């Protein structure tokens, strides 16, 4: 990033999103930095995006396009790729007009259609056809997933879903608990595709542990819609493990985003265990901490007094026994359990 501008408005400008004075500042910043791409941290209407590109003469990318681009690079499974492609086409469809505006001006006399208009109609027809095809493919995947869910229901095995803000450490925790080998990197949306592993505890309690796509503030509706099938996995969960990056200064705001998604999916009534992750980043780096010392250090914290909150470091493996004990207690409705956990894990 070579520059940044912010503006507070009661509501965005219908034509440009930003005010004319701020547009002049942006043009000056573009010239100073020689920027060839400008990213807006919000969703732009097709009109706003087209007008901004004409005024700034550079590529304009809004928040939705950026997220979809990241998703496209992260998706690994067939379903994930289908979901991203569908979202991309749904995003592009209302923005096609701007792609051919330079050709529309070449149109002839009364009653004729310019080549731009013909191309626009052709592209719309092709994209609508592609969208319908992708939806059918995803419906087939959904049917297969429903059959899989029915089998899981018959088995009676509880499902524990890892949920949380993107980059909170869900995949690292899945790896720590199940040796799953899932990609776990310090980046946004490192894992898009759900991964499920079977975990059996010493008391013979068995459950399925599932990783899910990370959430983010102002998640665009087109993204929520495309990933609805994946998010529906949360509806099948017995317990939600809400993984929080406890080291982040924005942890409270991130929790609110996740809780809002719970409400949207109507799963707020499910048991939730709050997993406060990355506690190692909050400790004095000049001291060599043991697991017991680190956990004890946080025991007197106000949030730790909550009934279903557990502090951990998935990266270092701290607090995992206590977390598994809590999961076992919730699954078994609070029955006493042993604390000597060493999970025996089996990949599905």
N, C-alpha and C positions, 0 to 999 in steps of 0.2 A: 504494500500500500504506500503510495507516494503523497497522499493528501487526504484530508477529511473535512467535511462541512456539516453543520447541524443547523436546524431551524425549528422553532416552536411556532405552530400555527393552531388555531382553533379547529380548523379542518383543512385538508390539502386542497390546493388549487385544482379545479376540475380539468383544466387544460394542460398544466405543467407540473402538477403536484407541489412544486415549490413556488415561492413568490418571484416576481420579476427581478426585484433587487437581488435576491439570493441567486437567481439565474446568472446575473451579471458577475457576481462573485465566483460562481462555478466556472464560467467561461474564462475568467482571469486565472483561476487556479489550474484549469486545464492547460492554458498556454504556458504557465510558469513551470508546471511539472511535466509537460509533454505527454500527458496521460492519453491513452488510446482506448481505454475502457472505463466506464463509470458505473459503479454498483450502488443501487438504492436499497436501503435496509427496510423495505416495505414492498407490498405488492402494488404495481403500477397498472392502470387501466391501459388498454391498447392505444387509446387516444393520447394519454399522457406520455407513454413510451415513444410513440411516433413523433409527437411534437418536440420532445426532449432531444431525440436523435437528430431532428432537422435543425434545432437551435444550436446544438453542441457539436454536431458533425463527428460524433464518435459512437462506438457501440454502447448501448445502454442495457444493463442487466439489472433486473429487480430481484427481490429476495426469493421469489418463487423459482425463477430460472436458476439462480445460484444453488438453491437446495436440490433441485432436480438434477443439476449437473453433478453435484457431489454424490447423489443417490446413484446416478448412472455409472459412476466409477466404482462404487462400493458393492453393488448388487452382484451376487455370485450364482444363486440358484435360478432355475428356469422361472419359477414364480416371481422372484424378486425382479428379474429383468422385465417380465411382462408388466408388472405393476408400474415400474418406472417408465417404460415405453408408453403405457396408456396415459399416465399423468403428463408426460411430455406432449403428446398429441392433443390432449384436452387443453393444455395451456396454449399451444400454438394456434389452434383453430380460430379463436376470435382475433388473433393478431396477424392473420394472413393479409388483410387489406393493405397494411403498411408495406408488405414485401413487394407489392406491385404498383404502388402509387406512381412511380416514375413512368410506367407503361400506360397507365390509364390516361395520362395527359396526351397520348398519341391517338386517342379515339377520333373517329371520323365524324360525319354529319349526323343529322337527326335520324333516329331509328337504327343507327348502327352501334355496334359494340366494339370498343377498342380491344387490342390484344391483351392488355392488362386485365380487363374484366373477364375475358375468356379464360385466361390462365388462372385467375382467382377462382372462378367457378370450378375449374378442373381440379385445382388443388383442394378446394373444400370437399368436393365429392370423394377424392382419393383419401383424404384424412378421415372423413366420416366413415368411409368403408373400412379403413384400418382400425378405427376405434371400435367399430362393431365386431371386427374379427378378434381384437384383443380381449374385449369383454367376454366373447364366447369362450376363448381359450382359458380365461380366468375363471369363468363359471365351471368349466370342466375340472380345473384344479380345485375349486371350492367343493365340488361334489366329492372328489377324492378325499379332500381334507375332512369333510363331514363324515364319510365312512370311517376314516381313521379315528375321529372323535367318538363315534359310536362304539368302536372297539375299545377305546380307552375307558368309556363310561362303564361298559360291561365288565372290564377288568377291575373296576373299583379302585384303581391306584390314584392317590391324590396327585394333583398337579400344583407345583410351586413355580410361579412365574416371576422372573427378574424384570423389574420395570424401573424406569428412572430417566432423568435428563440425559441427553447424549453426553458421552465421555465421563460418566460418573463411575465407571469401573465394573459394569455388569459382566462383560465378557471375561475380565480378569478374575472375577469372583466365580463364574461358571468353571473356568479352567482350574481354579484352586480347589473347588469342591469336587470336580468330576474328572479332572485331567482330560478335558475335552479337546484341547488343542485349538480352540477357536481363536481367530485373529483378535488380538487385543493391543491396540495402539493408542497413543495419546493424540487422538484426532477425532473430529466430529463424524458421527455415523460410521464408525469403523465396522460395525456389524449391522447389516440391514436384514439379513435373513434369519429367521428363528432357528435355534438349535435346541434340541431336547436330549437330555441324558437321564438314565435311570440311576438312582442312588439308593443304596440299602444301608441302613444304620445297624449297629451291633444289636439293638433290641428288635431287629427284624422289621422295623418300619421301613417301607419302601415308598418312594415318591418319584415323580418325574420332574426334573428341573429344566425349565425352558427360558432361554434368553430371547429378548424381543428388541425391536427397533427402539432407539432412544428418542425421547421427545425433545422439543425445542420450543421456545416462546414464539408466539404468532405462527404456529404451524399452519401453512396454507391449506385451505379447504380441499384443493385439488389433490394435495398430497395425502390428507386424511382419507379422502374418498378412495384413492388408488390403493392405499395400504389397509383398507377396512378389513379385508380378509385376514391379514396378519394380526391386526389389533383384536380381531374377534377371538383369537386364542386366549386373550386375557379373560374373556367371559367364561371360559371353561375352567379357569384356575380355581383351586381350592384356597390358596394363600397367595398374596402378592408380597414379594420382597421389594420394597421401595428402596433402591440403592441411591444414596445421596453422597455427592462429593462434599464431605464435611470440611475440607480444607478451603473450599471456595468462599470468597466473600459474598457471593450471590446465592448461597445455598438456600436461603429462605425463599427467594424469588423462584428458584428452580423447583422447589417443593410445591409452590403454588401452581406452577405450570402443570406438573404431573397430576396434582389433585384435580385440576380443572378437566384434564383428559379423563380421569376416573369418572367424573360427573357426566361428561359427554357420552361415555360408553356405558353409563349406568351400572358401574361396578363398585361404587363407593361403599356398598354394604358388605363387601368381602373383607375377611381378616387381612390386616396389613401389618407386616413387620418392617419397621424403619431401620435400614442398615446404614449406619453412619460410617462411610468408607474414607480411606486415605488419611487416617489419623496420624500416620507416621510423618506426614508433611506438616503437622502442627506441633511437633515435638522439637525440643532443642537439639539441633544437629550436632552440637559439640559434645553431646553425651551419648554413650552407647546404651541404648534401651533394650531391655528384655521384653518379651511379650507381656508377662505379668506386670511389670512396672508400667508399661504403656497403658494397659487396660485399667489398672488401678488409678492411674493419673486422671482418667476421664470418668471414673465411677461417681465422683462427687459433682459432676456437671449436671445442671438442671435438666437437660434434655435426656440424660441417661436414666433419670428417675421415671421416665415414662414406661408404662408396662411393657410395650412391645418395641422398644428401641434397643439396638445393639451396636456397639462401636467395634469397628474392625479395620484391619488393613489387609485387603485381599492380596496386594502385591507381596507382603511379607508373611501372609498366612496367620496373622494375629486375630484372635477373637472368633475363629471359625467354629471351634467346639461349642462355644456359648451360643452362636447363631444356630447351629444344628440342633442344639438342645431346645432352643426356643421354637424352631420349626416342628420338632417332634412333639412338644407340648401342645402346640396349636392343633396339629393333626389329630392328636389323641385326646383332645378336649381337656387339656390341663392335667392329665394323669402324671404322677411322678415318673421321672426318667433318670437314668444314670448320666453322669457328665463325662464319662470316658469314651468320647467319640473318636472314631477313626474310620471314616466312611469307606465302604466298599462300593466302588462305582463301576457301572457297566454302561457302555454306550448303546443307545438304541439302534 
